[in-house]
Amino acid sequence: MKIIWQVDPEDIIKVNEFYSHHSQNAFVKMRIASNLNDVKTPISKKAFWERMIGCLLTAQQRSGPTSAVNRFLSTQPFLLRHEICQTQAELDQFVTKTLSEFGGLRRSTGIGKEALHNSK
């Protein structure tokens, strides 16, 4: 099977229009600022790990300002921080349990398995 990804000029126009329409939204600005796009700051394993967990959580569920995902990602201290996760003998089960107990989050088992896979 071959998958061909073709971007036409109309696609570029649509993406630019979408960006223009949403670029000044406060939530969009906050998400851009919270991503790992600050070239002045070296990317640490800790920062990468926490952003990766965020990406896994936001893949198939709402992540707006009042969502369970946003509440989870805003916990202080972060419940799935790197220094705790790296000490877990069964990381997938720890991640799954943490997400399940927090409540309101989808794919806890899948995210647990993905976190384990990505920790290697």
C-alpha distances in whole Angstrom, upper triangle without the diagonal:
4,7,10,13,16,19,22,26,26,24,26,29,28,28,31,33,31,32,36,36,36,37,40,40,42,39,36,39,39,36,35,38,37,34,34,34,38,38,41,41,39,36,37,36,38,36,33,33,35,32,29,31,31,28,27,30,29,25,26,29,32,34,37,40,41,38,38,35,38,41,39,38,41,43,46,45,42,41,38,39,38,41,41,38,38,41,39,39,36,35,32,35,37,35,34,38,39,36,37,41,41,39,37,34,31,28,31,30,26,28,30,27,25,29,29,26,26,30,29
4,6,10,13,16,19,22,23,21,23,26,25,25,28,30,29,30,33,34,34,34,38,38,40,37,34,37,38,34,33,36,36,32,32,32,36,35,39,39,37,34,36,35,37,35,32,32,34,31,28,30,31,27,26,29,28,24,25,29,31,33,35,39,40,38,38,35,37,40,39,37,41,43,45,45,41,41,38,39,37,41,41,38,38,41,40,39,37,35,33,36,38,35,35,38,39,36,38,41,41,40,38,34,31,29,32,31,27,28,31,28,26,29,30,26,26,30,29
4,6,10,13,16,19,20,18,20,23,22,21,24,26,25,26,29,30,30,31,34,34,36,34,31,33,34,31,30,33,32,29,29,29,33,33,36,36,35,32,34,33,35,33,29,30,31,29,26,28,28,24,24,27,25,22,23,26,28,30,32,36,37,34,35,32,34,37,36,34,38,40,42,42,39,38,36,37,36,39,40,36,37,40,38,39,36,34,32,35,36,33,33,37,37,34,36,39,38,37,35,32,29,27,30,29,25,26,29,27,24,27,29,25,25,29,29
4,6,10,12,16,17,15,17,20,20,19,22,24,23,24,27,29,29,29,33,33,35,33,30,32,34,30,29,32,32,29,29,29,32,32,36,36,35,32,34,34,35,33,30,31,32,29,27,29,29,25,25,28,26,23,24,27,29,30,32,36,38,35,36,33,35,38,37,35,38,41,43,43,40,40,37,38,37,41,41,38,38,42,41,41,39,36,34,37,39,35,35,39,39,36,38,41,40,39,37,34,31,29,32,32,28,29,31,29,27,29,31,28,27,31,31
4,7,10,13,14,12,13,17,16,15,18,21,20,21,24,25,25,25,29,29,32,30,27,29,30,27,26,29,29,26,26,25,29,29,33,33,32,30,32,32,33,31,28,29,30,27,25,27,27,23,24,26,24,21,22,25,27,28,29,33,35,33,34,31,32,36,35,33,36,38,41,41,37,38,35,36,35,39,40,37,37,41,40,40,38,35,33,37,38,34,34,38,37,35,37,40,38,37,35,32,29,28,31,31,27,27,30,29,26,28,30,27,26,30,30
4,6,10,11,9,11,14,14,14,17,19,19,20,22,24,24,25,29,29,32,30,27,29,31,28,26,30,30,27,28,26,30,30,34,34,34,32,34,34,36,33,30,32,32,29,28,30,29,25,26,28,26,23,24,27,28,29,31,34,36,34,36,33,34,37,37,35,37,40,43,43,40,40,38,38,38,42,42,39,40,44,43,44,42,39,37,40,41,37,37,41,40,37,39,43,41,40,37,34,32,31,34,34,30,30,34,32,29,31,34,31,29,33,33
4,7,8,6,7,10,11,11,13,15,16,16,19,21,21,22,25,26,29,28,24,26,28,26,24,27,28,25,26,24,28,28,32,32,32,31,33,34,35,32,29,31,32,28,27,29,28,24,26,28,25,23,24,27,27,28,29,32,34,33,34,32,32,36,36,33,36,39,41,42,39,40,37,38,37,41,42,39,40,44,43,44,42,39,37,40,41,37,38,41,40,37,39,42,40,39,36,34,32,31,34,35,31,31,34,33,30,32,34,32,30,33,34
4,5,5,7,9,10,11,13,15,16,17,19,20,22,22,26,27,30,29,26,27,30,28,26,29,31,28,29,27,30,30,34,35,35,34,37,37,38,35,33,35,35,31,30,33,31,27,29,31,28,26,27,29,29,30,30,34,36,35,37,34,34,38,38,36,38,42,44,45,41,43,41,41,41,44,45,43,44,47,47,48,46,43,41,44,44,41,41,44,43,40,42,45,43,42,39,36,34,34,37,38,34,34,37,37,33,35,38,35,34,37,38
4,5,5,6,9,10,11,12,14,15,17,18,20,21,24,26,29,28,25,26,29,27,25,29,30,28,29,27,30,30,33,35,35,34,37,38,39,36,34,36,36,32,32,34,32,29,31,32,29,27,28,30,30,30,31,33,36,35,37,35,35,39,39,37,39,42,44,45,42,44,42,42,42,46,47,44,45,49,48,50,48,45,43,46,46,42,43,46,45,42,44,46,44,43,40,38,36,36,39,40,37,36,39,39,35,37,40,38,36,39,40
4,5,5,6,9,10,11,12,14,15,17,19,20,23,24,27,27,24,26,29,27,25,29,30,28,29,27,30,31,35,36,37,35,38,39,39,36,34,36,36,32,32,34,31,28,30,31,28,26,27,28,28,29,29,32,34,33,36,33,33,37,38,36,38,41,44,45,42,43,41,42,42,46,47,44,45,49,48,50,48,44,42,45,45,42,42,45,44,40,42,45,43,41,38,36,34,35,38,39,36,35,39,38,35,37,40,38,36,39,41
4,5,5,6,9,10,11,12,14,15,17,18,21,22,25,24,21,23,26,24,22,26,27,25,26,24,28,28,32,33,33,32,35,35,36,33,31,32,32,28,28,30,28,24,26,27,24,22,23,25,25,25,26,29,31,30,32,30,30,34,34,32,34,38,40,41,38,39,37,38,38,42,43,40,42,45,44,46,44,41,39,41,42,38,38,41,40,37,39,41,39,38,35,33,31,31,34,35,32,31,35,35,31,33,36,34,32,36,37
4,5,5,6,9,10,11,12,14,16,16,19,21,24,23,20,21,24,22,20,24,25,23,24,22,25,26,29,30,31,30,33,34,35,31,29,31,31,27,27,30,27,24,27,28,24,23,24,26,25,25,26,28,31,30,33,30,30,34,34,32,34,37,39,40,37,39,37,37,37,41,42,40,41,45,44,46,44,41,39,42,42,38,39,42,40,37,39,42,39,39,36,33,32,32,35,36,33,32,36,35,32,33,36,34,32,35,37
4,6,5,6,9,10,10,12,14,15,18,20,23,23,20,21,24,23,21,25,27,25,26,24,27,28,31,32,33,32,36,36,37,33,32,34,33,29,30,32,29,26,29,29,26,25,26,27,26,26,26,28,31,31,33,31,31,34,35,33,35,38,40,42,39,40,39,39,40,43,44,42,44,47,47,49,47,43,42,44,44,40,41,44,42,39,41,43,41,40,36,35,33,34,37,38,35,34,38,38,35,36,39,37,35,38,40
4,5,5,6,9,10,11,12,14,17,18,21,21,18,20,23,21,20,24,25,24,25,24,27,28,31,32,33,32,35,35,36,32,31,32,31,28,28,29,27,24,26,27,23,22,23,24,23,23,23,26,28,28,30,28,28,32,32,31,32,36,38,39,37,38,37,37,38,42,42,40,42,45,45,47,44,41,39,42,42,38,38,41,39,36,38,40,38,36,33,31,30,31,34,36,33,32,35,36,32,34,37,35,33,37,38
4,5,5,6,9,10,11,12,15,16,19,18,15,17,20,18,16,20,22,20,22,20,23,24,28,28,30,28,31,32,32,29,27,29,28,24,24,26,23,21,23,24,20,19,21,22,21,21,21,23,26,25,28,26,25,29,30,27,29,33,35,36,33,35,34,34,35,38,39,37,39,42,42,44,41,38,36,39,39,35,35,38,36,33,35,38,35,34,31,29,28,29,31,33,30,29,33,33,30,31,34,32,30,33,35
4,5,5,6,9,10,10,13,15,18,18,15,16,20,18,16,20,22,20,22,20,22,24,27,28,29,28,32,33,33,29,28,30,29,25,26,28,25,23,26,26,23,22,24,24,23,23,22,24,27,27,30,27,26,30,31,29,30,34,36,37,34,36,35,35,36,39,41,39,40,44,44,46,44,40,39,41,41,37,38,40,38,35,38,40,37,36,33,32,31,32,34,36,33,32,35,36,32,33,36,35,33,35,37
4,5,5,6,9,10,13,14,18,18,15,17,20,19,18,21,23,22,24,22,25,26,29,30,32,31,34,35,35,31,30,32,31,27,28,30,26,24,27,27,23,23,24,24,22,22,21,23,26,26,29,27,26,30,31,29,30,34,36,38,35,37,36,37,38,41,42,40,42,45,45,47,45,42,40,42,42,38,38,41,39,36,38,40,37,36,33,31,31,32,35,37,34,33,36,37,34,35,38,37,35,37,40
4,6,5,6,8,11,12,15,15,12,14,17,16,15,19,20,20,22,20,23,25,28,29,30,29,32,32,32,29,27,29,28,24,25,26,23,21,24,23,20,19,20,20,19,19,18,20,23,23,26,24,23,26,28,26,27,31,33,35,32,34,33,33,35,38,39,37,39,42,42,44,42,38,37,39,38,35,35,37,35,32,34,36,33,32,29,28,27,28,31,33,31,29,33,34,31,32,35,34,32,35,37
4,5,5,5,9,10,13,13,10,12,15,14,12,16,18,17,19,17,20,22,25,25,27,26,29,30,30,26,25,27,26,22,23,25,22,20,23,23,19,19,21,21,19,18,17,19,22,23,25,23,22,26,27,24,25,29,31,33,30,32,31,32,33,36,37,36,37,41,40,43,41,37,36,38,38,34,34,37,35,32,34,36,33,32,29,28,28,29,31,33,31,29,32,33,30,31,34,33,31,33,35
4,6,5,8,10,13,14,12,12,16,16,14,17,20,19,22,19,21,24,26,27,29,29,32,33,32,29,28,30,29,25,27,28,25,23,26,26,22,23,24,24,22,21,19,21,24,25,28,26,24,28,29,27,27,31,33,35,33,35,34,34,35,39,40,39,40,44,44,46,44,41,40,42,41,37,38,40,38,35,37,39,35,35,32,31,31,32,34,37,34,32,36,37,34,34,38,37,34,37,39
4,6,8,9,12,13,11,13,16,16,15,18,20,20,23,21,23,26,28,29,31,30,33,34,33,30,29,31,29,25,27,28,24,23,26,25,21,22,23,22,20,19,17,19,22,22,26,24,23,26,28,26,27,30,33,34,32,34,34,34,36,39,40,39,41,44,44,46,44,41,39,41,40,36,37,39,37,33,36,37,34,33,30,29,29,31,33,36,34,32,35,37,34,34,38,37,35,37,40
4,6,5,9,9,7,9,12,12,12,15,17,17,20,18,21,23,26,26,28,27,30,31,30,26,26,27,25,22,24,24,21,20,23,22,18,19,20,19,17,16,14,15,18,19,22,21,19,22,24,22,23,27,29,31,28,31,30,31,32,35,36,35,37,40,40,43,41,37,36,38,37,33,33,35,33,30,32,34,30,30,27,26,26,28,30,33,31,29,32,34,31,31,35,34,32,34,37
4,6,8,9,7,7,11,11,10,12,15,15,18,16,18,20,22,23,26,25,27,29,28,24,24,26,24,21,23,24,21,20,23,22,19,20,22,21,19,17,15,16,20,21,24,21,19,23,25,22,22,26,28,30,28,30,30,30,31,34,35,34,36,39,39,42,41,37,36,38,37,33,34,36,33,31,33,35,31,31,28,27,28,29,31,34,32,29,33,34,31,31,34,34,31,33,36
4,6,9,7,7,10,12,11,13,15,16,19,18,19,22,23,24,27,26,29,30,29,25,26,28,25,22,25,26,22,22,25,24,21,23,24,23,20,18,15,16,19,21,24,22,20,23,25,22,22,26,27,29,28,31,31,30,32,35,36,35,38,41,41,44,42,38,38,39,38,34,35,37,34,32,34,35,31,31,29,28,29,31,32,35,34,31,34,36,33,33,36,36,33,35,38
4,6,5,6,9,10,11,12,14,16,19,18,20,23,25,25,27,26,28,30,28,25,25,26,24,21,23,24,20,20,23,21,18,20,21,20,16,14,12,12,15,17,20,19,16,19,22,20,19,23,25,27,26,28,28,28,30,33,34,34,36,39,39,42,40,36,35,37,35,32,33,34,31,29,31,32,28,28,25,25,26,28,29,33,31,29,32,34,31,31,34,35,32,34,37
4,5,5,6,9,10,11,12,15,18,17,18,22,23,23,26,25,27,28,26,23,24,25,22,20,22,22,19,19,22,21,18,21,22,20,16,14,11,10,14,16,19,17,14,17,19,17,17,20,22,24,23,26,26,26,28,31,32,32,34,37,37,40,38,35,34,35,34,30,31,32,29,27,29,30,26,26,24,24,25,28,29,32,31,28,31,33,30,30,33,34,31,33,36
4,5,5,6,9,10,11,13,16,16,18,21,23,22,24,23,25,26,24,20,21,22,19,17,19,19,15,16,19,17,14,17,18,16,13,10,8,7,11,12,15,14,11,14,16,14,14,18,20,22,20,23,23,23,26,28,29,28,31,34,33,37,35,31,31,32,30,27,28,29,26,23,26,27,23,23,20,20,22,24,25,28,27,24,27,29,27,26,30,30,28,29,33
4,5,5,6,9,10,11,14,14,16,19,21,21,23,21,24,25,23,20,20,21,19,16,18,19,15,15,18,17,14,16,18,16,14,11,10,10,14,15,17,15,13,16,18,16,16,20,22,23,21,24,24,24,26,29,29,29,31,34,34,37,35,31,31,32,31,27,28,30,27,25,27,28,25,25,22,21,22,24,25,28,27,24,27,29,26,26,29,29,27,29,32
4,5,5,6,9,10,13,12,14,17,18,18,21,20,22,24,23,19,20,22,19,16,19,20,16,17,20,19,17,19,21,19,17,14,12,12,16,17,20,17,15,18,19,16,16,20,21,23,22,24,24,24,25,28,30,29,31,34,34,37,36,32,32,34,32,29,30,32,29,26,29,30,26,27,25,24,25,27,28,31,29,26,29,31,28,27,31,31,28,29,32
4,5,5,6,9,12,12,13,17,18,17,20,19,20,22,20,16,18,19,16,14,17,17,14,15,18,17,15,18,20,18,16,12,11,10,14,15,17,15,12,14,16,13,13,16,18,19,18,21,21,21,22,25,26,26,28,31,31,35,33,30,29,31,29,26,27,29,25,23,26,27,23,24,22,21,23,25,25,28,27,24,26,29,26,25,28,29,26,27,30
4,5,5,6,10,11,13,16,18,17,19,17,19,20,18,15,15,16,14,11,14,14,11,11,15,14,12,14,17,15,13,10,10,10,14,14,16,13,11,14,15,12,12,16,18,19,17,19,19,19,21,24,25,24,26,29,29,32,31,27,27,28,27,23,25,26,23,21,24,25,22,22,21,19,20,22,22,25,24,21,23,25,23,22,25,26,23,24,27
4,5,5,8,8,10,13,15,15,17,16,18,19,19,15,15,17,15,12,15,16,13,13,17,17,14,16,19,18,16,14,13,14,18,18,19,16,14,17,18,15,15,19,20,21,19,22,21,21,22,25,26,25,27,30,31,34,33,29,28,31,29,25,27,29,26,24,27,28,25,26,24,22,23,24,25,28,26,23,25,27,24,23,26,26,23,25,27
4,6,8,8,8,12,13,12,15,14,17,18,17,13,15,17,15,12,15,17,14,15,18,18,16,19,21,21,19,15,15,15,18,19,20,17,15,17,18,14,14,18,18,20,18,21,21,20,21,23,25,25,26,29,30,33,33,29,29,31,29,26,28,29,26,25,28,29,25,26,25,23,25,26,26,29,27,24,26,28,25,24,27,27,24,25,28
4,7,8,9,13,14,12,14,13,14,16,14,10,12,14,11,9,12,13,11,12,15,15,14,17,19,18,17,13,14,13,17,17,17,14,12,15,15,11,11,14,15,16,14,17,17,16,17,20,21,21,23,26,27,30,29,25,25,27,25,22,24,26,23,21,25,25,22,23,22,20,22,23,23,26,24,21,23,25,22,20,24,24,21,22,25
4,6,8,11,13,11,13,11,13,14,13,9,10,12,10,7,10,12,10,10,14,14,13,15,18,18,17,14,15,16,19,18,19,15,14,17,16,12,14,17,18,18,16,18,17,16,17,20,21,21,22,25,26,29,28,24,24,27,25,21,24,26,23,21,25,26,23,24,23,21,22,22,22,25,23,19,22,23,20,19,22,22,18,20,22
4,6,8,10,9,9,7,10,12,12,8,8,11,10,8,10,13,12,12,15,16,16,17,21,21,20,17,19,19,22,21,22,18,17,20,19,15,16,19,19,19,17,19,18,16,16,19,21,20,21,24,25,28,28,24,24,27,25,22,25,27,24,23,27,28,25,27,26,23,24,24,24,26,24,20,22,23,20,18,21,21,17,18,21
4,6,9,9,10,9,13,15,15,11,11,15,14,11,14,16,15,14,18,19,18,19,22,23,22,19,20,21,24,23,24,21,19,22,22,18,19,22,22,22,20,23,21,20,20,22,25,24,24,28,29,32,31,28,28,31,29,26,28,30,28,26,30,31,28,30,29,26,27,27,27,29,27,24,26,27,23,22,25,24,21,22,24
4,5,6,8,9,12,15,15,12,13,16,15,13,16,19,17,17,21,22,21,22,26,26,25,22,22,22,26,25,26,23,21,23,23,19,20,22,22,22,21,24,22,20,20,22,25,25,25,28,30,33,33,29,30,33,30,28,30,32,29,28,32,33,30,32,31,28,29,29,29,31,30,26,28,29,26,24,27,26,23,23,25
4,5,7,9,12,15,16,13,14,17,17,15,18,21,20,19,23,24,23,25,28,29,28,25,26,26,29,29,29,26,24,27,26,22,23,25,25,25,23,26,25,22,21,24,27,26,26,29,31,34,34,30,31,34,32,29,32,34,32,31,34,35,33,35,34,31,32,32,32,33,31,28,29,30,27,25,28,27,23,24,25
4,7,9,12,16,16,14,15,19,19,17,20,22,21,22,25,26,26,27,31,31,30,27,27,27,30,30,31,28,26,28,27,23,23,25,24,24,23,27,25,22,22,23,26,27,26,29,31,34,35,31,33,35,33,31,34,35,32,32,36,36,34,36,35,33,34,34,33,35,33,30,31,32,29,27,29,29,25,25,27
4,6,9,12,13,10,12,15,15,14,17,19,19,20,23,24,24,25,29,29,28,25,26,26,29,28,28,25,23,25,24,20,21,22,21,21,20,23,22,19,18,20,23,23,23,26,28,31,31,28,29,32,29,27,30,32,29,29,33,33,31,33,33,30,31,31,30,32,31,27,28,29,26,24,26,26,22,22,24
4,6,10,11,9,10,14,15,14,16,19,19,19,22,24,24,25,29,29,29,26,27,27,30,29,29,26,24,26,25,21,22,23,22,21,20,23,21,18,16,18,21,21,20,23,26,28,29,26,27,30,28,26,29,31,28,28,32,33,31,33,33,30,31,30,30,31,29,26,26,27,24,22,24,24,20,19,21
4,7,8,6,7,10,11,11,12,15,15,16,18,20,21,22,25,26,26,23,25,25,28,27,26,23,22,24,22,18,20,21,20,19,18,20,18,15,13,15,19,18,17,21,23,25,26,22,24,27,25,22,26,28,25,25,29,30,28,30,30,27,28,27,26,27,25,22,23,24,21,18,20,20,16,16,18
4,5,5,6,8,10,11,12,14,15,16,18,20,21,22,26,26,27,24,26,26,28,27,26,23,22,23,21,18,19,20,19,17,16,18,15,12,10,12,15,15,14,17,20,22,23,20,22,24,22,20,24,25,23,23,27,28,26,28,29,26,27,26,25,26,25,21,21,22,20,17,18,19,15,14,16
4,6,5,6,9,10,10,12,14,15,16,18,20,21,24,25,26,23,26,26,28,26,25,21,21,22,20,17,19,19,18,17,15,16,13,10,8,10,13,12,11,14,16,19,19,16,18,21,19,17,21,22,20,21,24,25,24,26,27,24,25,23,22,23,21,18,18,19,16,13,15,15,12,10,12
4,5,5,6,9,10,11,13,14,16,17,19,20,23,24,24,21,24,23,25,24,22,19,19,19,17,14,15,15,15,13,11,13,10,7,5,7,10,10,10,13,15,18,19,15,18,20,17,16,19,20,18,19,22,23,21,24,25,22,23,22,21,22,21,17,17,19,17,13,15,16,13,11,14
4,5,5,6,9,10,11,12,14,16,17,18,22,22,22,19,21,21,23,22,21,17,17,18,16,12,14,15,14,13,11,14,12,9,8,11,13,13,14,17,18,21,21,18,19,22,19,17,20,22,19,19,23,23,21,24,24,21,23,22,21,22,21,18,18,20,17,14,17,18,14,13,16
4,6,5,6,9,10,10,12,14,15,16,20,21,21,19,21,22,24,22,21,17,17,19,17,14,16,17,17,16,13,15,12,10,9,12,14,13,13,17,18,21,20,17,18,21,19,16,19,21,19,19,22,24,22,24,24,21,21,20,19,21,19,16,16,17,14,12,14,15,11,11,14
4,6,5,6,9,10,11,12,14,15,19,19,20,18,21,21,23,21,19,16,16,18,15,12,15,15,16,14,11,12,9,8,6,10,11,9,10,14,14,17,17,13,14,17,15,12,16,18,16,15,19,20,19,21,21,18,19,18,16,18,16,13,13,14,12,9,11,12,9,9,12
4,5,5,6,9,10,11,12,14,17,17,18,15,18,18,19,18,16,13,13,14,11,8,11,12,12,12,8,10,7,6,7,11,11,10,12,15,16,19,18,14,15,17,15,12,15,17,14,14,18,18,16,19,19,16,17,17,15,17,17,13,14,16,13,11,14,15,12,12,15
4,5,5,6,9,10,10,12,16,16,16,13,16,17,19,17,16,12,12,15,12,9,12,14,15,14,11,13,11,10,11,14,15,14,15,19,19,22,21,17,17,20,18,15,17,19,17,15,19,20,18,20,19,16,17,17,16,18,17,13,15,16,14,12,15,16,12,13,16
4,5,5,6,9,10,11,14,15,16,14,17,19,20,18,17,13,14,16,14,11,14,16,17,17,13,14,11,11,11,14,15,13,14,18,17,20,18,15,14,17,16,13,15,18,16,14,18,20,18,19,19,16,16,15,14,16,14,10,12,13,10,8,12,12,9,10,14
4,5,5,6,9,10,13,13,15,13,16,17,18,16,14,10,12,13,10,9,12,13,15,14,11,11,8,9,10,14,13,11,13,16,16,18,16,13,12,15,13,10,12,14,12,11,14,16,14,16,16,12,13,12,11,13,12,8,10,12,9,7,11,12,10,11,15
4,5,5,6,9,11,11,12,9,13,14,15,13,12,8,9,11,9,7,10,12,14,15,11,12,10,11,13,16,16,14,17,20,19,22,20,16,16,18,16,13,14,16,14,12,15,17,14,15,15,12,13,13,12,15,14,10,13,15,12,11,15,16,13,15,18
4,5,5,6,10,11,12,10,13,16,17,14,14,10,12,14,12,10,14,16,18,18,15,15,13,14,15,19,19,16,18,22,21,23,21,17,16,19,18,14,15,18,16,14,17,19,17,18,16,13,13,12,13,15,13,10,13,14,11,11,15,15,12,15,18
4,6,5,8,10,12,11,15,17,18,15,14,10,13,15,12,11,15,16,19,19,15,15,12,14,15,18,18,15,17,20,19,21,18,15,13,16,15,12,12,15,14,12,14,17,16,16,15,11,10,9,10,11,9,6,10,11,8,8,12,12,11,13,16
4,6,7,7,9,8,12,14,15,11,10,7,9,11,9,9,13,14,17,17,14,13,12,14,16,19,18,16,19,21,20,22,19,16,14,16,15,11,12,14,13,10,12,15,13,12,11,8,8,8,9,11,10,7,11,13,11,11,14,15,14,16,19
4,6,5,7,6,10,12,13,10,10,7,9,12,11,10,13,16,19,19,16,16,15,17,18,22,21,19,22,25,23,26,23,20,18,20,19,15,15,18,16,13,15,18,15,15,13,10,9,10,12,15,13,11,14,16,14,14,18,18,16,19,22
4,6,9,9,13,16,17,14,13,10,13,16,14,14,17,19,22,23,19,19,17,19,20,24,23,21,23,26,24,26,23,20,18,20,20,16,16,19,18,15,17,20,18,17,15,11,10,10,12,14,11,10,14,15,12,14,17,17,15,18,21
4,7,9,12,16,16,13,13,11,13,16,15,15,18,20,24,24,21,20,19,21,23,26,25,23,25,28,26,27,24,21,19,20,21,17,16,19,18,15,16,19,17,15,13,10,8,8,11,14,11,11,15,16,14,16,19,19,18,21,24
4,6,9,13,12,9,9,8,11,13,13,13,16,18,22,23,19,19,18,21,23,26,25,23,26,28,26,28,25,22,20,21,21,17,16,18,17,13,15,17,15,13,10,8,7,9,12,15,13,12,16,18,16,17,21,21,20,23,26
4,6,9,9,6,8,7,9,11,12,13,15,17,21,22,19,19,19,21,24,27,26,24,27,30,28,30,28,25,23,23,23,19,19,20,19,15,16,18,16,14,11,10,10,13,15,18,17,15,19,21,19,20,23,24,23,25,28
4,7,8,5,7,5,6,9,10,10,11,14,18,19,16,17,17,19,21,25,24,23,26,28,27,29,27,24,22,23,22,19,19,20,18,15,17,18,15,14,11,10,11,14,15,19,18,16,19,21,19,19,23,23,22,24,27
4,6,5,9,8,7,9,12,11,12,15,18,20,18,19,20,21,24,27,26,26,29,31,30,33,31,27,26,27,25,22,22,23,21,18,19,20,17,16,13,13,15,17,19,22,21,19,22,25,23,23,26,27,25,27,30
4,6,9,9,6,8,11,11,10,13,16,19,17,18,20,21,24,26,26,26,29,31,30,33,31,28,27,28,26,23,23,24,21,18,20,20,17,16,14,15,17,20,20,24,24,21,24,27,25,24,28,29,27,28,32
4,7,8,7,7,10,11,11,13,16,19,17,18,20,22,25,27,26,26,29,31,30,33,31,28,27,27,25,22,22,22,20,17,18,18,15,14,12,13,16,19,19,23,23,21,23,26,25,25,28,30,28,29,33
4,5,5,6,9,10,11,13,16,18,16,16,18,20,23,26,24,24,27,29,27,30,28,25,23,24,22,19,19,19,17,14,15,16,12,11,9,9,12,15,16,19,19,18,20,23,22,21,25,26,25,26,30
4,5,5,6,9,10,11,15,16,14,14,15,17,21,23,21,21,24,26,24,27,25,22,20,20,19,16,15,16,13,10,12,12,9,8,6,6,10,13,13,17,17,15,17,20,20,19,22,24,23,24,28
4,5,5,6,9,10,14,15,12,12,13,15,18,21,20,19,22,24,23,25,23,20,18,19,18,14,14,15,13,10,12,13,10,10,8,7,9,12,12,15,15,13,15,18,17,16,20,21,20,21,25
4,5,5,6,9,12,14,12,13,14,15,18,21,20,20,23,25,24,27,25,22,21,22,20,17,17,18,15,13,15,16,12,12,11,10,13,15,15,19,19,16,18,21,20,19,22,24,22,23,26
4,6,5,6,10,12,10,11,13,15,18,20,19,19,23,24,23,27,25,22,21,21,19,16,17,17,14,12,14,13,10,10,10,10,14,16,15,19,20,17,19,22,21,19,23,25,23,24,27
4,5,5,9,10,8,8,9,12,15,17,16,16,19,21,20,23,21,18,17,18,15,12,13,13,10,8,11,11,7,9,9,9,12,14,12,16,17,14,15,18,18,16,19,21,20,20,24
4,6,9,10,7,8,9,10,13,16,15,15,18,20,20,23,22,18,18,19,16,13,15,16,12,11,14,14,11,13,13,11,14,15,14,17,17,14,16,19,17,15,19,21,18,19,22
4,6,8,7,9,11,12,15,17,17,17,20,22,22,25,24,21,21,22,19,16,18,18,14,13,16,16,12,14,14,14,17,19,17,21,21,18,19,22,21,19,22,24,22,22,26
4,6,5,7,10,10,14,15,14,15,19,20,20,23,22,19,20,20,17,15,17,16,12,12,15,14,10,13,14,14,17,19,17,20,21,18,18,22,21,18,21,24,22,21,25
3,5,7,10,10,13,14,14,15,18,19,20,23,23,20,21,21,18,17,19,18,14,15,18,16,13,16,18,18,21,22,20,23,24,20,20,24,23,20,23,25,23,22,26
4,6,9,8,11,11,11,13,16,16,17,21,21,18,20,20,16,15,18,17,13,15,18,16,14,17,19,18,21,22,20,22,23,20,19,23,22,19,21,24,22,20,24
4,6,5,9,10,10,11,14,15,16,19,19,16,17,17,14,12,15,15,11,12,15,14,12,15,17,15,18,19,16,19,20,16,16,19,18,15,18,20,18,17,21
4,6,9,10,8,9,13,13,13,17,16,13,14,14,10,9,12,11,7,9,12,11,9,13,15,14,16,17,14,16,17,14,13,17,17,14,16,19,18,16,20
4,6,8,7,6,10,11,11,14,13,10,11,12,9,7,10,11,8,9,12,12,11,14,16,14,16,15,12,14,15,12,11,14,13,10,12,15,14,12,16
4,6,6,6,9,11,11,15,15,12,14,15,12,10,14,14,11,13,16,16,15,18,19,17,19,19,16,18,18,14,14,16,15,12,14,16,14,12,16
4,5,5,6,9,10,14,14,11,13,15,12,11,15,16,14,15,18,19,18,21,22,20,21,20,17,18,18,15,14,16,15,11,12,14,12,10,13
4,6,6,7,9,13,14,12,15,16,13,13,17,17,15,17,20,20,19,23,24,22,24,23,20,21,21,18,16,18,18,14,14,17,15,12,15
4,6,6,7,11,12,10,13,13,10,10,14,14,12,14,17,17,16,20,22,20,22,21,17,18,19,16,14,16,17,13,13,16,15,12,15
4,5,5,9,9,6,9,11,8,8,12,12,11,13,16,16,16,19,21,19,19,18,15,15,16,13,11,13,13,9,9,13,12,9,12
4,6,8,10,8,11,13,11,11,15,16,14,17,19,20,20,23,25,22,23,21,18,18,18,16,13,14,14,11,10,12,11,8,10
4,6,9,8,12,13,10,12,15,15,15,17,20,20,20,23,26,23,24,22,19,19,20,18,15,16,17,13,12,15,15,11,13
4,5,5,9,9,7,9,12,12,12,15,17,17,18,21,23,21,22,20,16,16,17,15,12,13,15,12,10,13,14,11,13
4,6,9,9,9,11,13,14,15,17,18,19,21,23,26,23,23,21,18,16,18,16,13,13,15,13,10,13,15,12,13
4,6,6,6,9,10,11,12,15,16,17,19,21,23,20,20,17,14,13,14,13,10,10,13,11,8,12,13,11,13
4,5,5,6,8,10,10,12,14,15,16,19,20,18,18,15,12,11,12,11,7,8,10,7,6,9,11,9,11
4,5,5,6,9,10,11,12,14,16,17,18,16,15,12,9,8,9,8,4,5,8,7,5,9,10,10,12
4,6,5,6,8,10,10,12,14,16,18,15,15,13,9,8,10,10,6,8,11,10,9,12,14,13,15
4,5,5,6,9,10,11,12,14,17,15,15,14,10,10,12,11,7,10,12,10,10,13,14,13,16
4,5,5,6,8,10,11,13,14,12,12,11,7,8,10,7,5,8,10,8,9,12,12,12,15
4,6,5,6,9,10,11,13,10,10,8,5,5,8,7,5,8,10,10,10,13,15,15,17
4,6,5,6,8,10,13,11,12,11,8,8,12,11,9,12,14,13,13,17,18,17,20
4,6,5,6,9,12,10,12,12,8,10,13,11,9,13,14,12,14,17,17,17,20
4,6,5,7,8,7,8,9,6,9,11,9,9,12,13,12,14,17,17,17,20
4,5,5,8,7,8,9,6,9,11,11,10,14,15,15,16,19,20,20,23
4,5,9,9,12,13,10,12,15,14,13,17,18,17,18,22,22,22,25
4,7,8,11,13,10,13,16,14,14,18,18,17,19,22,22,22,25
4,6,9,11,10,13,15,14,15,18,19,18,20,23,23,24,27
4,7,10,10,13,15,14,15,19,19,19,21,23,23,24,28
4,7,7,11,11,10,12,15,15,15,18,20,20,21,24
4,6,9,9,9,11,13,13,14,17,18,19,20,23
4,6,5,6,8,10,10,12,14,15,16,18,20
4,6,5,6,9,10,10,12,14,15,16,19
4,5,5,6,9,10,11,12,14,15,18
4,5,5,6,9,10,11,12,14,16
4,5,5,6,8,10,10,12,15
4,5,5,6,9,10,11,13
4,5,5,6,9,10,12
4,5,5,6,8,10
4,5,5,6,9
4,5,5,7
4,6,6
4,5
4
